Amino acid sequence: MEHVDVAIVGGGPAGASAAEHAAAHGAETVLFEQGVPREDREGLGPDSTDAAGMLDYWIDIMDFDYEEIPDEVIHRELEGTEFIGPSSRVRLETTGIEASYPKFGYTFHRARMDDWLHERASDAGADLRVGTGVKDLETDLSGVETSHILTLANGDKLEATHVVLADGPQRRITLNALDQFLPVGKSVSDHLSPPKANHIAYQEYREFPEELFAEFEDTLKFWWGYMPGETAYPWIFPNDGTVARVGLTMPIGMDLEDVAHPESYKLLKPSDDRIPQGGEYIRRLLELEYGDEYDIEEDIPLVEDRGKSKGTETYPISSTRPIDSPVGANIAVAGGAMGTTSAFHEGGYHVAVRSGKIAGRLAATDGLEHYNEVWKRAIGDELLRNIAFADIVKDYEPDDWDRAFDVVSGMQSSSDEGSILGKKYSAGVGATKILGAYKKRKFKYRKGRYVQLREDEYVY
């Protein structure tokens, strides 16, 4: 049976980063990626689907020098973002967080970015087996050293000393692999079952008229309070030329009967007898915003040689809190598989890359016992921000979003430096309430309490 030092399941940003750093630190490393086809990639690759936007400080979280990222990866440099409510809106031109990147951020070609990470891993000496899936992982703790047996899709088996699970929000291998270390009657699915722990995202690549594209060519646009559901919103991300990704995220399996006031949402109609599908939501958004001047299908057509299939793609995105890894069994879980990505900000490429880098380095140097504490130091502040804000807006309805955006506008106008945080008293009662709620949530989750499955709950 083949044996390696480090086996990595999944070839997305977390898996590829883990492979690079494990190999760079001298470990015999193999990465397994089942591979999917895309219209904009030759051959198979990871499931490269998300809105693909990068904020300035996220590059620092990834631990990259922004100048080393290839030019062909980046679509558009951004000057800001616009949040649009039913009757109020606000524009932000700073994240308020110190960063090395000089702009607000950029949009990027997700498949090219993933492929670049694969190139880095290969150059470091990792064995990348794209097109080879893993169907099972069993761990033997009875010997002097821990042993993991991976069963591949073709029936072959491989033994590894350390394993990094980076199989994304679907967690096809992670759930069963971690259940080995929980007491009888408990399951990782209680925390990370995809239908409950994930949202579903859908997006289309559309070509816009030049004069219309110019209105948002350097801006991310988000519509809040237009569709029901926790962390449910559509967006537009400008890409290359005059192509933009128009997409949305929403809870899985939501029922219209669960919506308290369906008449208050602009993307619902009185004739709806169920929650619209993603494509219908997108058409309604485009008609609402641009239908008075443009024929949507004629003037803003799908770009069918982009995306996963004919200009569209549907994908899961984590919408939960992270878990610790069973490091006592020499297993690290990284990226979306561990719940670090967030539907609140449409993804988490940056935290996936960083957690993968940490997992790969520690696996290669026999230091996985420190993984849970190290990733918390590296990305804990970012997770805490996202979880706290997602909690605050969990039950927001359209009017709540309008009030929030009005408050943010007031906070901006009261700040000499254009920063939102730190001006709670000069911005009025509304700002004080929002910042007070934010601090309350952060206090609730302090010292890593945002972790929903702790290391000490595993049994070896």
N, C-alpha and C positions, 0 to 999 in steps of 0.2 A: 504494500500500500504506500502511495506517495505521502511524504511528510513535509510540512513546511512550518516555519516559525510562527507566521501570522497569516491567517486567512480572513479575507474581508468579503462580506456578503452585501452586494449592492455597489453600483458604480456611479452614483450621483455625486454631488459636491462633497458630501461627508466621506463616502467610500473612497473616491479618488484621492482626496487629501490625506486620508489615513494611509492609503497605499504608498503615496509619495514619501511620507515622513517615516513610515516603518522601514521602507527600503533604504532611504537615505541614512538611517541609523543602523544599517548593517543586517537587518533581518531578512531572511528568505521569505518573500511576501508574494501571495497570490490573491488577486481580486476576481470575484465572479460577478458577472453582470449578465442577466438573461437577454438584454438587448431588445429594443423596439425600433421599428422603422419610422422615419420622418420624411416629410416632403423636402425639407431643407437640409438633409444630411445624407451623404453617401454611406451606405452600409448601416449596420446596427449600432446602437449606442444606448446610453441611459435614457430614462423617460424625461427628457429635457423640456418640461412644461411648467411654466409659471409666468407671471407678468413681466419678470426680469427688469426690475428697477433696483438701483443701488443708491442709497443715501451716502452723504460724505463720510460720516463716522463709521459706517458699516465696513468700509474698506480697511480701516484700522482694526476693527474687530476681527476681520479675516486674517489680519497680520500680513498684509501685502503692502508693498510700496506701490502706490497707484500707477507709477510710471512703468512698472514691469508688466502691466496688463496689456496685451496686444491691442493695437488700434482697431483691428478688424472685429474685435469683440464688442466695442462700444458703438452704440447707435447715435445717441443724442446726449449732449451735456445739458443739464437742467439748471434753471434759475429759481425754481420754486414749485410749489404744489397748491392746488386750489381744492378746497372742500366746499361742496355745494349742497345746501339744504333745500327743503321745499320752498322757502321764501327768504333765505339768508345764505350768505356765503362768506368765506374768508380765504385769503391767500397768505401763505407762509413762504418766506424767502430765506429762512435759516432754520436749521434743526435745533439750534440753541446748544449744541454739543460740540466741543472742540474737536477739530478734525484736520488731517493733513491735506485732504483733497480740497482744492480751491473753490469748487463750485458747490451748488446744492446737492448734486448727485449726477447720475446718468442712467439712461436705459441701455440695455445690452442684449446681444444675441445669445440666448441661453444655450443653445446647442453648441455654438462656438466656444463659449466659456467652459462648458463641460468637457469638450474635446481638448481644450488647452490644459485643463487639469489632468486629463488622461495622458497627454504628452509629457507633462511634468512627472507623473508617476512612473511612466515607462522609462523616461530618461534617468530616473533615480534607481532603476533596476527592478521595479515591480513587474510581475508577470500578470498581465491583464487578459483575462479570458472572457471577452465579450461574446455573447451568444451562448454562454453556458450558465444555466440556472442552477440554483441549489434548492432541493426539495425537503431536506431534513437536516437537523443538527442535534446530535446527542453528545452529552458530556459525561466523562468517566472521572470521578474524583477519588477512586479507590486506590490508585497507584501512588507512587512517590511523587510523580508529576501529573498535573491535570492533562487530560487528553480529550480532544474534541474530534468527533467523526462527522464529517460532512458528507451527505449523500447527494450526488449531483443528479440533475434531471435525467441523464442517460443511464443512471444506475451505478456509475463509478463512485468510489469512496476515496476520501482524502483525510489524512489526520493532521491536526494543527495543534500547536501548543497554546496559542492565543487566538481569539476570534474578535473581530469588530463587526457588529451588526449595523448595517447602514442601508437597510432595505426600504427606507422611506415610509411615508404615512400608511401604506398598505400593510406593512409589518408582516409579510407572509411567513417569514422564518422567525422573526423576533418573538412573537407571542408564545408559540409552543416552546421555543428554546429557553425562554425565561421561566416558563411554568415549571420547569424541572426543579427550580429552586424556591418555590413557594409552598407553604403548608397545604395539606389536603383541604380542598374546599375553597381555596383562593386561586385567582387567575390574574395574569397581567391584563387579560381582556376586560377585567373589571375597571381598568383605568384607561386602556388604549384600544378598545375595540373600535375598528375603523368607522362603522356606521354611527357610533356615538361620539367618538373623539375627534372626528374629522368633519370638515366642510367639503362641499364639492365646488369646484371652480370651472368656469367655462369661458373661453375667449375666442375671438375671431380676429383675423388679420384683414384689415380693410384699407383700401386706397382712398384717400380724401382729396377733394379739390384743393389746389395749391393755396387759394385765398382762405379756405377754411382751416387747413392744416396749420397755416401761419399763426392762427389764433392761439394754438397750444403747442407749438413746436418745441418749446423749452419748459413745458409744464406738465406735471402729472395731475390728472383730474379725477376726483372721486365724488360720487353722489351718495349722500347719506340721508336716510329717511325716505327713500324712494321705493324701497321694497321691504317687505316684512322679514323678520328673522334676526336672531342674534348675530352680529357681525356679518350682516348681509348688505352688500353694496356693489354697484357697478363702477367701472373706471375706464379711462382712456390713457394709454401710454404711447407717446410718440416714438416711432422707430426711424429707420433710414428712409431716405426719399420723402414721400408723402404717405407712407404706410404707418398705421397705428394699430396697436392691439386694443380691441374693445372687449372688455370682459366683465365678469362678476364673480362673487363668491357668495354662497348661501348654505344654510344647514341642510343636511341630508334628510330626506323623508319628511319634510315639513308639510303639515296639512293646513289647508285654508281655514278649516274650522277652528284652528288654534290662534288665528289672528284676531285680536280684540277689535280693531277698528280698520277693516280692510279698505273702507272708503277714503281713508286719509293718505293712502299710498299712491303716488302718481303713476306707478307702473302696474297697478292692478286695475281691472275693469269690473264694472258691476256684473257683467256677463260671465266672469270667471267662476268656474265651479271647482277649480283646483289651482294650486300654485303653478304659474307658468314655467315652462322649461327654459333653459338658459338662452337658446337661440331666440325665443319669443321675447324674453326680457330685453335682449340686446336690440331687437328691431323696434320695440316700443321706446327704448331710450333714444335711439337715433331719430325716430319720428318726432318724439317730443322736443328734442333739442334742435334738430336741423330740418325737419320735414316741411316746414313752411317755405323753405328756399330750395330744397334739393329733393330729387327723387332718390330715395335711399339706395335701392338696389341698382339703379343706373349710375348715379353720381358717386356713391360710396360703396363700390362693389367688394366682394370677397377677393382676396389674393390667394388663389388656390395652390400656388407652389410654395406656400409657407405652412408652418405649423406641422401638426401631427398627421392631419388628413384633410386635404383640400381646403386649407386655410382656417381650420378650426381645431380646437383641442379641448378635451375635458380631462380633469385631473383632480385627485384628492389633495387636500391641504390640512395639516394638523390644526386643531382648534382647541387644544387642551393644555394642561400643565405637564412639565417634564417628569421623568422618572430617573432614579439612580440606577446604576448598572450593578450586576452581580460580580463585582470585581474579584471576590474570593474564588470565583470559578474561572478567572482569567478571561472574562467576557466584558467588552465595552459596547454600549449602544450609543450611536452618534446620529446627529441630525434629526430629520423628521421622524425616524423610527422611535426616538426617545421622547418625542413631543416637544422639541425645542422650537420648531417653526410655528408661525402664528397666522391664522386667518385674519387677525386684526390688522396686520400691515401687509397682507397678501404675500406671505412667504417667509423665508428666513434663510436665504442662501448664505448669508454671512455667518450666522451661528452654526450652520451645517458645516461649512468649511473649517471654522475654528475648532469645533468639537472633534471633527475628523482628524485634524492635525494633531490635536492633543492625544487622542486615542491611539493613533499610529505610532507616535513617538514613544509613549509609555509602554505600549505592547512590545515594541522592539527592544526596549531597555529594561524589561522585567519590572516595570514600575506601575502596572495597571492598578495596584492597590490604592494609588493616589488619584486615580482618574476622577472620581466623583468630586473631590475637593478642588482639583485643578480646573475642571470645566466651570465650576461655580465661580471661581475667581475670574476667569476669562470672560464669561458671557452672562454671569448672574445678574449684573445691573441691567443689561438689555432685556433679559427675560422678565425681571421684576417690573420694569416700565411697562412692557406689553401686557403682562397679566393684570397689573393694577388698572390700566386704562380700559382693558377689555371688560373687567368687572364693573367699572363705573358706568359704561354705556350698554351693559347687557340688556336692560329692559327699556332702552330709549325707544320712543315713538317719534314720528315726524316733528311734532312741536318741540320735543326735547332737543333735537338736533339744531333747530333754528335758534333756540335760546342759547345753546352752547356756542354756536358760531358767533352770535352777537356778543357774548361774553369775551370770546377770544379776540374779536376785533377791538373791543374796549381795552383788553389787556395789552394788545400791541400798541395802541395809540397812547397808552400811559407809560410805555417803556422807552427810554431814551435810546436804547441799544437794539430795539427790535426783538428782544427775547421775551418769551411768554412767562417763564418761571421766575419766581423771585419778586413779583410785583403785586402780590395778592391784595394789599391794603389800598393801594392807589387805584386799582381797577374796579373797586366796588364790591358789593355783597355777592354778586353772582360769581365773580372770580374767586372770592374767598371760599365759597361753598365747593367749587370744583377742585381747587387746590387742597382744600381740607379733606375731601373725599379721596383724592389721590394719595395724600400722605397717610390716611387711615389704612388704605389697602396695602401700601408699601410696608407699613408697620406690621400689618397682619402677616405678611409673607416674609418678614425679615429673617436673616440668618438661614436662608435656604428653605424656609417653610413653604415655598411655592412647589417644592417637590412632592408629588402625590404618592410615590412608592419609594420608600427610603431603603438605603443599603442594609440597614439592620433588620429589615423584614424578610430578607432572603435567608434560606436555610441550606446549609451545605453538608 
